[in-house]
Amino acid sequence: MFNKRESENMATHQAPQQFPPLELVTKPNVDTAAAAYYFTRQQQTLRGWACHENGPIRPLRINGRLAWPVSELRRVLGVPA
């Protein structure tokens, strides 16, 4: 069905993650992957914003992880609550 190279490529590449529209998110915070999706930026860009504290919003730090407030995402992106 697939040659060896195609099989290897399929095993190493993940399908893009799907996120609901920001209007439908009910959680108070989202992870960096979701925030990057909504901002249409790479995750590393958001990590840089968090590190340098120079992005449009500042994340919360919870047990060493970044949590991006949905209310702030909506405000910055102009999405109604």
DSSP file (Angstrom, degrees, kcal/mol; ACC not computed):
  #  RESIDUE AA STRUCTURE BP1 BP2  ACC     N-H-->O    O-->H-N    N-H-->O    O-->H-N    TCO  KAPPA ALPHA  PHI   PSI    X-CA   Y-CA   Z-CA
    1    1 A M              0   0    0      0, 0.0     2,-0.4     0, 0.0     0, 0.0   0.000 360.0 360.0 360.0 -56.8    0.0    0.0    0.0
    2    2 A F        -     0   0    0      2,-0.0     2,-0.1     3,-0.0     0, 0.0  -0.911 360.0-123.9-116.1 146.2    2.7    2.5    1.0
    3    3 A N     >  -     0   0    0     -2,-0.4     4,-2.2     1,-0.1     5,-0.2  -0.337  38.4 -95.9 -78.4 173.7    6.4    2.3    0.3
    4    4 A K  H  > S+     0   0    0      1,-0.2     4,-2.3     2,-0.2     5,-0.2   0.891 122.9  50.5 -60.2 -42.9    8.9    2.4    3.1
    5    5 A R  H  > S+     0   0    0      1,-0.2     4,-2.5     2,-0.2    -1,-0.2   0.913 110.3  49.3 -63.7 -43.5    9.6    6.1    2.9
    6    6 A E  H  > S+     0   0    0      1,-0.2     4,-2.3     2,-0.2    -1,-0.2   0.895 110.9  50.9 -63.1 -39.1    5.9    7.1    2.9
    7    7 A S  H  X S+     0   0    0     -4,-2.2     4,-1.7     2,-0.2    -2,-0.2   0.910 110.7  48.4 -64.5 -41.8    5.3    4.8    6.0
    8    8 A E  H  X S+     0   0    0     -4,-2.3     4,-1.6     2,-0.2    -2,-0.2   0.914 111.7  49.6 -64.2 -42.8    8.2    6.5    7.8
    9    9 A N  H  X S+     0   0    0     -4,-2.5     4,-1.7     1,-0.2    -2,-0.2   0.893 109.9  50.9 -63.2 -39.6    6.9   10.0    7.0
   10   10 A M  H  < S+     0   0    0     -4,-2.3    -1,-0.2     1,-0.2    -2,-0.2   0.858 110.2  50.4 -66.5 -33.6    3.4    9.1    8.2
   11   11 A A  H  < S+     0   0    0     -4,-1.7    -1,-0.2     1,-0.2    -2,-0.2   0.811 114.6  42.5 -74.2 -29.8    4.9    7.8   11.5
   12   12 A T  H  < S+     0   0    0     -4,-1.6     2,-0.5    -5,-0.1    -2,-0.2   0.690 104.1  70.9 -92.5 -19.2    6.9   10.9   12.1
   13   13 A H     <  -     0   0    0     -4,-1.7     2,-0.3    -5,-0.2    -1,-0.0  -0.844  69.2-149.9-103.9 132.4    4.4   13.6   11.2
   14   14 A Q        -     0   0    0     -2,-0.5     3,-0.1     1,-0.1    -3,-0.1  -0.683  25.0-105.9 -95.8 152.3    1.4   14.2   13.3
   15   15 A A        -     0   0    0     -2,-0.3    -1,-0.1     1,-0.1     3,-0.1  -0.480  49.8 -91.4 -69.3 145.9   -1.9   15.4   11.9
   16   16 A P        -     0   0    0      0, 0.0     2,-0.2     0, 0.0    -1,-0.1  -0.331  45.3-113.2 -60.5 139.9   -2.6   19.1   12.7
   17   17 A Q        -     0   0    0     -3,-0.1     2,-0.4     1,-0.0    -3,-0.0  -0.518  26.6-138.0 -76.3 140.7   -4.5   19.5   15.9
   18   18 A Q        -     0   0    0     -2,-0.2    -1,-0.0    -3,-0.1    16,-0.0  -0.831  18.3-170.1-102.9 137.1   -8.0   20.9   15.6
   19   19 A F        -     0   0    0     -2,-0.4     3,-0.1    15,-0.1     0, 0.0  -0.940  24.8-112.4-124.7 147.2   -9.4   23.5   18.1
   20   20 A P        -     0   0    0      0, 0.0     5,-0.1     0, 0.0    -1,-0.0  -0.328  50.8 -79.8 -71.0 160.3  -12.9   24.8   18.5
   21   21 A P    >   -     0   0    0      0, 0.0     3,-1.8     0, 0.0     4,-0.5  -0.299  42.3-117.1 -56.0 146.1  -13.8   28.4   17.5
   22   22 A L  G >  S+     0   0    0      1,-0.3     3,-1.0     2,-0.2    52,-0.1   0.802 113.4  64.3 -59.2 -29.9  -12.7   30.7   20.3
   23   23 A E  G 3  S+     0   0    0      1,-0.2    -1,-0.3    51,-0.0    51,-0.0   0.778 103.9  47.7 -63.5 -25.8  -16.3   31.8   20.8
   24   24 A L  G <  S+     0   0    0     -3,-1.8     2,-0.3     2,-0.0    -1,-0.2   0.479  81.2 113.3 -97.0  -3.2  -17.1   28.2   21.9
   25   25 A V    <   +     0   0    0     -3,-1.0     5,-0.0    -4,-0.5    -3,-0.0  -0.556  36.9 177.6 -73.3 127.0  -14.3   27.7   24.4
   26   26 A T        +     0   0    0     -2,-0.3    -1,-0.2     3,-0.1    -4,-0.0   0.539  47.5  99.7-107.3 -10.9  -15.7   27.4   27.9
   27   27 A K  S    S-     0   0    0      1,-0.1    43,-0.1     2,-0.0     3,-0.0  -0.454  74.0-131.3 -74.1 150.5  -12.4   26.8   29.8
   28   28 A P  S    S+     0   0    0      0, 0.0    42,-2.4     0, 0.0    43,-0.5   0.794  88.8  22.6 -71.9 -26.4  -10.9   29.8   31.6
   29   29 A N  E     -A   69   0A   0     40,-0.3     2,-0.3    41,-0.1    -3,-0.1  -0.956  65.7-155.4-138.4 154.7   -7.4   29.1   30.1
   30   30 A V  E     -A   68   0A   0     38,-2.2    38,-3.0    -2,-0.3     2,-0.0  -0.888  26.9-106.4-124.9 161.3   -6.0   27.2   27.1
   31   31 A D     >  -     0   0    0     -2,-0.3     4,-2.4    36,-0.2     5,-0.2  -0.197  40.3 -95.2 -79.1 177.1   -2.5   25.7   26.6
   32   32 A T  H  > S+     0   0    0     34,-0.4     4,-2.7     1,-0.2     5,-0.2   0.856 121.8  57.0 -64.6 -36.6    0.2   27.2   24.4
   33   33 A A  H  > S+     0   0    0      2,-0.2     4,-1.8     1,-0.2    -1,-0.2   0.923 111.1  42.8 -61.5 -44.3   -0.8   25.0   21.4
   34   34 A A  H  > S+     0   0    0      2,-0.2     4,-2.4     1,-0.2    -2,-0.2   0.923 114.0  50.5 -68.4 -44.1   -4.3   26.3   21.4
   35   35 A A  H  X S+     0   0    0     -4,-2.4     4,-2.3     1,-0.2    -2,-0.2   0.906 109.6  51.5 -61.2 -41.0   -3.3   30.0   22.0
   36   36 A A  H  X>S+     0   0    0     -4,-2.7     5,-2.4     1,-0.2     4,-0.8   0.893 108.6  52.2 -62.7 -39.4   -0.8   29.8   19.2
   37   37 A Y  H ><5S+     0   0    0     -4,-1.8     3,-0.6    -5,-0.2    -2,-0.2   0.939 111.1  45.8 -60.8 -47.6   -3.6   28.5   16.9
   38   38 A Y  H 3<5S+     0   0    0     -4,-2.4    -2,-0.2     1,-0.2    -1,-0.2   0.853 117.2  43.6 -67.2 -34.1   -5.9   31.3   17.8
   39   39 A F  H 3<5S-     0   0    0     -4,-2.3    -1,-0.2    -5,-0.2    -2,-0.2   0.553 107.0-128.7 -82.9  -7.8   -3.1   33.9   17.3
   40   40 A T  T <<5 +     0   0    0     -4,-0.8     2,-0.3    -3,-0.6    -3,-0.2   0.934  68.9 119.9  52.3  51.2   -2.0   32.2   14.1
   41   41 A R  S   <S-     0   0    0     -5,-2.4    -1,-0.2    -6,-0.1     2,-0.2  -0.866  71.7 -91.8-131.5 165.9    1.6   32.1   15.4
   42   42 A Q    >>  -     0   0    0     -2,-0.3     4,-1.3     1,-0.1     3,-0.8  -0.493  35.7-118.1 -75.0 151.4    4.1   29.3   16.2
   43   43 A Q  H 3> S+     0   0    0      1,-0.2     4,-2.0     2,-0.2     5,-0.2   0.871 114.4  59.9 -58.1 -37.2    4.1   28.0   19.8
   44   44 A Q  H 3> S+     0   0    0      1,-0.2     4,-2.0     2,-0.2    -1,-0.2   0.826  98.7  58.3 -63.9 -30.6    7.7   29.1   20.2
   45   45 A T  H <> S+     0   0    0     -3,-0.8     4,-2.2     2,-0.2    -1,-0.2   0.927 107.3  46.7 -62.6 -44.5    6.6   32.7   19.5
   46   46 A L  H  X S+     0   0    0     -4,-1.3     4,-2.3     1,-0.2    -2,-0.2   0.868 109.3  53.9 -67.2 -35.5    4.2   32.6   22.4
   47   47 A R  H  X S+     0   0    0     -4,-2.0     4,-2.4     2,-0.2    -1,-0.2   0.890 108.3  50.8 -64.4 -37.1    6.8   31.0   24.6
   48   48 A G  H  X S+     0   0    0     -4,-2.0     4,-2.9     2,-0.2     5,-0.3   0.912 108.0  51.8 -64.0 -43.1    9.1   34.0   23.7
   49   49 A W  H  X>S+     0   0    0     -4,-2.2     4,-1.4     1,-0.2     5,-1.0   0.917 111.8  47.7 -57.9 -43.2    6.3   36.4   24.6
   50   50 A A  H  <5S+     0   0    0     -4,-2.3    -2,-0.2     2,-0.2    -1,-0.2   0.915 114.0  46.3 -65.5 -42.8    6.0   34.7   28.0
   51   51 A C  H  <5S+     0   0    0     -4,-2.4    -2,-0.2     1,-0.2    -1,-0.2   0.922 123.4  32.5 -66.5 -45.8    9.7   34.7   28.6
   52   52 A H  H  <5S-     0   0    0     -4,-2.9    -1,-0.2    -5,-0.2    -2,-0.2   0.532  98.3-135.1 -90.2  -7.2   10.3   38.4   27.6
   53   53 A E  T  <5S+     0   0    0     -4,-1.4    -3,-0.2    -5,-0.3    -4,-0.1   0.903  71.8 116.4  51.9  46.3    6.9   39.5   28.8
   54   54 A N      < +     0   0    0     -5,-1.0    -4,-0.1    -6,-0.2    -5,-0.1   0.196  40.7 105.8-127.4  15.3    6.4   41.5   25.6
   55   55 A G  S    S-     0   0    0     -6,-0.6    -9,-0.0     2,-0.2     3,-0.0  -0.285  86.4 -96.4 -89.2 178.8    3.4   39.9   24.0
   56   56 A P  S    S+     0   0    0      0, 0.0     2,-0.3     0, 0.0    -1,-0.1   0.770 109.0  18.8 -68.0 -25.2   -0.1   41.2   23.7
   57   57 A I  S    S-     0   0    0     19,-0.0    -2,-0.2    16,-0.0    -3,-0.1  -0.961  75.6-128.8-138.9 160.0   -1.1   39.1   26.7
   58   58 A R        -     0   0    0     -2,-0.3     2,-0.1    -4,-0.1    14,-0.1  -0.925  24.4-135.9-110.2 132.2    0.7   37.5   29.6
   59   59 A P        -     0   0    0      0, 0.0     2,-0.3     0, 0.0     9,-0.2  -0.374  16.2-115.2 -80.7 162.7    0.1   33.9   30.5
   60   60 A L  E     -B   67   0B   0      7,-3.3     7,-2.6    -2,-0.1     2,-0.6  -0.677  23.7-134.1 -86.8 150.9   -0.4   32.4   33.9
   61   61 A R  E     +B   66   0B   0     -2,-0.3     2,-0.5     5,-0.2     5,-0.2  -0.944  26.8 178.2-110.5 115.3    2.2   29.9   35.1
   62   62 A I  E >  S-B   65   0B   0      3,-2.8     3,-1.7    -2,-0.6    -2,-0.0  -0.952  70.8 -26.6-122.9 112.3    0.7   26.8   36.6
   63   63 A N  T 3  S-     0   0    0     -2,-0.5    -1,-0.1     1,-0.3     3,-0.1   0.878 126.9 -48.2  51.1  43.1    3.0   24.1   37.8
   64   64 A G  T 3  S+     0   0    0      1,-0.3     2,-0.3     0, 0.0    -1,-0.3   0.500 119.5 106.3  81.3   3.8    5.7   25.2   35.3
   65   65 A R  E <  S-B   62   0B   0     -3,-1.7    -3,-2.8   -34,-0.0     2,-0.4  -0.813  70.5-115.4-114.6 156.7    3.3   25.3   32.4
   66   66 A L  E     -B   61   0B   0     -2,-0.3     2,-0.4    -5,-0.2   -34,-0.4  -0.750  25.1-171.3 -92.2 135.9    1.8   28.3   30.5
   67   67 A A  E     -B   60   0B   0     -7,-2.6    -7,-3.3    -2,-0.4   -36,-0.2  -0.990  11.4-151.0-127.3 120.9   -1.9   28.9   30.7
   68   68 A W  E     -A   30   0A   0    -38,-3.0   -38,-2.2    -2,-0.4     2,-0.2  -0.823  21.7-120.8 -98.3 119.1   -3.3   31.6   28.4
   69   69 A P  E  >  -A   29   0A   0      0, 0.0     4,-2.1     0, 0.0   -40,-0.3  -0.371  12.3-149.5 -63.1 125.2   -6.5   33.3   29.7
   70   70 A V  H  > S+     0   0    0    -42,-2.4     4,-2.7     1,-0.2     5,-0.2   0.870  96.2  58.3 -63.1 -37.9   -9.3   32.9   27.2
   71   71 A S  H  > S+     0   0    0    -43,-0.5     4,-2.0     1,-0.2    -1,-0.2   0.887 108.5  46.0 -61.4 -37.7  -10.9   36.2   28.2
   72   72 A E  H  > S+     0   0    0     -3,-0.2     4,-2.7     2,-0.2     5,-0.3   0.879 110.1  53.3 -72.2 -38.2   -7.7   38.0   27.3
   73   73 A L  H  X S+     0   0    0     -4,-2.1     4,-2.5     1,-0.2     6,-0.2   0.944 111.1  47.0 -58.4 -47.4   -7.4   36.1   24.0
   74   74 A R  H  X>S+     0   0    0     -4,-2.7     5,-2.3     1,-0.2     4,-1.0   0.913 112.4  49.8 -61.7 -42.9  -11.0   37.2   23.1
   75   75 A R  H ><5S+     0   0    0     -4,-2.0     3,-0.5    -5,-0.2    -2,-0.2   0.945 114.5  42.9 -61.8 -49.3  -10.2   40.8   24.1
   76   76 A V  H 3<5S+     0   0    0     -4,-2.7    -1,-0.2     1,-0.2    -2,-0.2   0.880 119.2  43.4 -66.9 -38.4   -7.0   41.0   22.0
   77   77 A L  H 3<5S-     0   0    0     -4,-2.5    -1,-0.2    -5,-0.3    -2,-0.2   0.506 109.6-120.5 -87.7  -3.8   -8.5   39.2   19.0
   78   78 A G  T <<5 +     0   0    0     -4,-1.0    -3,-0.2    -3,-0.5    -4,-0.1   0.833  57.9 152.5  71.0  32.5  -11.8   41.1   19.2
   79   79 A V      < -     0   0    0     -5,-2.3    -1,-0.2    -6,-0.2    -2,-0.1  -0.834  47.0-117.7 -97.0 128.8  -13.9   38.0   19.6
   80   80 A P              0   0    0      0, 0.0    -5,-0.0     0, 0.0    -1,-0.0  -0.331 360.0 360.0 -64.9 147.1  -17.2   38.5   21.5
   81   81 A A              0   0    0    -57,-0.0    -6,-0.0   -10,-0.0    -2,-0.0   0.470 360.0 360.0 -74.5 360.0  -17.6   36.6   24.7
